[in-house]
Amino acid sequence: VQTCALPIVTKRAGSVNFDWEDVGQIIDKMGEEICEFKDSLQKGDRDAIEHEVGDILFVAANIARFVGVNPEIALEGANQRFGYRFRYMEKKLKEDGRDMGEMPLDALEKLWEESKKV
């Protein structure tokens, strides 16, 4: 299994005491990065948007590292859960003869929540 480069770099930084003291600090940093992302969206600056998305992903990976979770494995799990839930919705709607593209968002969200319980 190939390891993600991010944890290696941040572990090195941590080895010289350039690291967070607790996960709460990293979560606070995520909030800052999301605010910066929102500002970039409002300005419509594509380069800044890309920059801020990168920062958000970097902070998310640091949260994972800090709590001992491999960010790539966690993301793969999220992708699998999303795929399962989306296919569940498609199947349910097809069984009822309905088209997903014609469904109101609130009905889709209800199916999404249902898929989490199966």
C-alpha positions in Angstrom: 0.0 0.0 0.0 1.4 3.3 -1.1 1.4 5.9 1.7 0.3 9.5 1.3 3.1 12.0 1.1 1.3 14.5 3.3 1.6 12.6 6.6 5.3 12.0 6.0 6.0 15.7 5.5 3.8 16.7 8.5 5.3 14.0 10.7 8.8 15.4 9.9 7.5 18.9 10.9 6.1 17.4 14.1 9.4 15.8 14.9 10.9 19.3 15.3 8.0 20.6 17.3 6.3 22.3 14.4 2.9 20.7 15.0 -0.5 21.2 16.6 -0.9 20.7 20.3 -4.4 19.1 20.0 -7.0 18.3 17.3 -9.1 21.2 18.4 -6.5 23.6 17.0 -6.6 21.8 13.7 -10.4 22.0 13.6 -10.2 25.7 14.3 -7.8 26.0 11.4 -10.3 24.2 9.2 -12.8 26.9 10.1 -10.4 29.6 9.0 -9.6 27.8 5.7 -13.3 27.5 5.0 -13.8 31.2 5.6 -11.0 32.0 3.2 -12.5 29.6 0.6 -15.9 31.4 0.9 -14.1 34.7 0.3 -12.4 33.3 -2.8 -15.8 32.0 -4.1 -17.3 35.5 -3.6 -14.5 37.1 -5.6 -14.7 34.4 -8.3 -10.9 34.1 -8.3 -10.3 30.6 -9.7 -6.6 30.5 -8.7 -7.5 31.5 -5.1 -10.4 29.0 -5.0 -8.0 26.2 -6.0 -5.5 27.4 -3.5 -8.1 27.4 -0.7 -9.5 23.9 -1.7 -5.9 22.6 -1.4 -5.6 24.2 2.0 -8.9 22.6 3.2 -7.7 19.2 2.0 -4.3 19.7 3.6 -6.0 20.5 6.9 -8.4 17.6 6.6 -5.4 15.2 6.1 -3.7 16.7 9.1 -6.8 16.0 11.2 -6.7 12.4 10.0 -3.0 12.1 10.8 -3.3 13.7 14.2 -6.0 11.2 15.2 -4.2 8.2 13.7 -6.3 7.7 10.6 -4.9 7.2 7.1 -6.6 10.0 5.0 -6.5 8.0 1.8 -8.3 5.0 3.4 -10.8 7.4 5.1 -11.5 9.1 1.8 -11.9 5.8 0.0 -14.4 4.7 2.6 -16.4 7.9 2.1 -16.4 7.4 -1.6 -17.7 3.8 -1.2 -20.4 4.9 1.2 -21.5 7.7 -1.2 -21.5 5.2 -4.1 -23.6 2.7 -2.2 -26.1 5.4 -1.0 -26.4 6.9 -4.4 -27.0 3.5 -6.1 -29.6 2.8 -3.4 -31.4 5.9 -4.3 -31.3 5.1 -8.0 -32.6 1.6 -7.4 -35.5 2.8 -5.1 -36.6 5.4 -7.6 -36.3 3.0 -10.6 -38.5 0.4 -8.7 -41.1 3.2 -8.2 -40.8 4.2 -11.9 -39.5 7.7 -11.0 -36.6 9.6 -12.5 -34.0 11.0 -10.1 -33.6 14.2 -12.3 -37.2 15.1 -11.8 -37.3 14.6 -8.0 -37.4 17.5 -5.6 -34.3 17.9 -3.4 -36.2 17.2 -0.2 -37.4 13.8 -1.6 -33.9 12.9 -2.6 -32.5 13.9 0.9 -35.2 11.7 2.5 -34.0 8.7 0.3 -30.4 9.6 1.2 -31.2 9.4 4.9 -33.1 6.1 4.3 -30.0 4.7 2.6 -27.9 5.4 5.7 -30.1 3.1 7.7 -29.9 0.1 5.4 
